[in-house]
Amino acid sequence: MNTKIKVLIIDDDKVFCQLLNKGLARLGYQAHTAHNAEQALSIEDQPDVILLDMRLGEESGLGLIPGLQLKYPEAKIVMVTGYANLATAVTAVKKGASNYIAKPVDVKDIHAIIQECLFDGEDKIIDKALIPEQSPSLKRLEWEHIHRVLEENDGNISHTAQKLGMHRRTLQRKLKKHAP
């Protein structure tokens, strides 16, 4: 069993956190949950693996990676997201994530990723099997482009709107929508 492996789950979806926490506990992991950046950085127990959601309410999980690396330097960070695309996967890895997995995901998938991160000896760059291989729709491509430009501007909505040539309020409405 994995009784000594500590996992920190950072996701704003409380039900997802609770289910994943219970599932990991059944597998012998010691799991903690956090629903925002402040809670995540207040955990005193040093995790071995951090499961980080890409979107934490209005915050970006990508922006939290440097703070997590400072607070928990030995932890492997795995991005878990319902907004999977190659651009965000590359950005996550460049910022320090060890791996990347797309939702929907179950406890077996998370267990496999944790084992891979901790016991395969090398971090994966990107496991393309974990990113859906569908031809994206025009709305999906627009959504990805908006989020890529937003990441390039460190989450600054005004600068992003200016670069995209759209009104800030229009951009805010688009950002509130889930990925198509």
C-alpha positions in Angstrom: 0.0 0.0 0.0 1.0 3.6 -0.4 0.5 4.7 3.2 3.3 7.2 3.2 2.5 9.0 -0.1 0.9 12.3 0.5 -1.3 14.0 -2.1 -2.6 17.5 -2.2 -5.7 18.0 -4.3 -6.3 21.6 -5.4 -9.6 22.0 -7.2 -12.5 24.4 -6.7 -15.0 21.5 -7.4 -15.6 20.4 -3.8 -17.5 17.2 -4.8 -14.7 16.1 -7.1 -12.2 16.8 -4.3 -14.2 14.8 -1.8 -14.6 11.8 -4.2 -11.0 11.8 -5.2 -9.9 12.1 -1.6 -12.0 9.1 -0.5 -10.8 7.1 -3.5 -7.1 7.8 -2.8 -7.6 7.0 0.9 -8.9 3.6 -0.1 -5.7 3.0 -2.1 -3.6 4.0 1.0 -2.7 7.5 0.1 -2.8 10.4 2.6 -4.7 13.2 0.8 -5.4 16.8 1.7 -7.7 19.1 -0.3 -7.7 22.8 -1.0 -10.2 24.8 -3.1 -8.1 27.9 -3.8 -4.6 29.2 -3.8 -4.7 30.5 -0.2 -5.8 27.2 1.2 -3.3 25.3 -1.0 -0.4 27.4 0.3 -1.5 27.1 3.9 -1.1 23.3 4.1 1.8 22.5 6.4 2.2 18.8 5.5 4.7 18.4 2.6 3.0 16.6 -0.2 4.7 14.1 -2.6 2.3 14.9 -5.4 0.1 17.9 -6.1 -3.0 17.5 -8.3 -3.7 21.0 -9.5 -6.8 22.0 -11.4 -6.2 24.4 -14.4 -9.1 26.7 -13.4 -9.7 27.5 -9.7 -12.8 29.7 -10.0 -11.5 33.0 -11.4 -7.9 32.1 -10.9 -5.6 30.1 -13.1 -3.9 27.0 -11.7 -0.9 27.8 -13.9 -0.3 31.0 -11.9 -0.1 28.9 -8.7 2.7 26.7 -9.9 5.6 29.0 -8.9 4.2 29.4 -5.4 3.7 25.7 -5.0 7.2 25.0 -6.1 8.6 27.4 -3.5 6.4 26.0 -0.7 6.7 22.3 -1.7 10.0 22.0 -3.6 10.1 18.2 -3.6 6.5 17.7 -4.8 5.6 16.6 -8.3 2.8 18.8 -9.8 0.2 17.2 -12.1 -2.2 19.5 -13.9 -5.7 18.0 -13.9 -8.1 19.9 -16.3 -11.3 19.8 -18.1 -9.8 22.3 -20.6 -7.2 20.1 -22.1 -5.3 21.3 -25.1 -1.7 21.1 -26.3 -0.9 24.8 -25.7 -1.9 24.6 -22.0 -0.1 21.3 -21.6 3.1 22.8 -22.9 2.7 25.9 -20.8 2.1 23.8 -17.7 5.2 21.8 -18.3 7.3 24.9 -19.0 6.1 26.4 -15.7 7.1 23.2 -13.8 4.3 20.6 -13.9 5.6 17.1 -14.1 2.6 15.8 -15.9 -0.8 16.7 -17.4 -4.1 14.8 -17.4 -7.5 15.7 -18.9 -10.8 15.3 -17.1 -13.0 13.3 -16.8 -10.6 11.3 -14.7 -11.1 8.6 -12.1 -9.1 7.3 -9.1 -7.5 4.6 -11.2 -6.1 7.3 -13.7 -4.9 9.4 -10.8 -3.2 6.4 -9.1 -1.4 5.6 -12.4 -0.2 9.2 -12.8 1.0 9.3 -9.2 2.9 6.0 -9.6 4.4 7.2 -12.9 5.5 10.6 -11.3 7.1 9.0 -8.2 8.5 5.7 -9.4 9.4 6.0 -13.1 12.4 8.1 -12.4 11.8 10.8 -15.0 9.1 13.3 -15.5 6.9 13.0 -18.6 6.9 15.9 -21.0 3.4 15.4 -22.2 1.5 12.1 -22.5 -0.4 12.7 -25.8 -2.7 9.7 -24.9 -4.1 11.8 -22.1 -5.1 14.7 -24.4 -8.3 14.1 -26.5 -7.5 13.5 -30.2 -10.6 15.2 -31.8 -10.5 17.8 -34.5 -11.5 20.9 -32.5 -14.5 23.0 -33.6 -14.1 26.7 -34.6 -15.6 27.7 -31.2 -13.1 25.4 -29.4 -10.2 26.9 -31.4 -11.3 30.4 -30.4 -11.6 29.4 -26.8 -8.1 27.9 -26.8 -6.7 31.0 -28.5 -8.3 33.3 -26.0 -6.9 31.3 -23.1 -3.4 31.1 -24.7 -3.3 34.9 -25.1 -4.7 35.2 -21.5 -1.8 33.1 -20.2 0.7 35.1 -22.2 -0.6 38.2 -20.4 -0.4 36.5 -17.0 -4.2 36.5 -16.6 -4.6 40.3 -17.2 -8.0 40.6 -18.9 -7.5 44.2 -20.0 -4.2 43.5 -21.8 -5.7 40.3 -23.3 -8.8 42.1 -24.6 -6.5 44.8 -26.1 -4.3 42.1 -27.9 -7.4 40.3 -29.1 -9.0 43.5 -30.4 -12.2 43.0 -28.4 -14.0 44.9 -25.6 -13.0 43.8 -22.1 -16.6 42.9 -21.1 -17.0 40.7 -24.2 -13.8 38.9 -23.2 -15.1 38.5 -19.6 -18.3 36.9 -20.9 -16.3 34.5 -23.1 -14.1 33.6 -20.2 -17.1 32.7 -18.0 -18.1 30.0 -20.5 -16.8 26.5 -20.3 -14.8 25.0 -23.1 -17.0 24.0 -26.0 
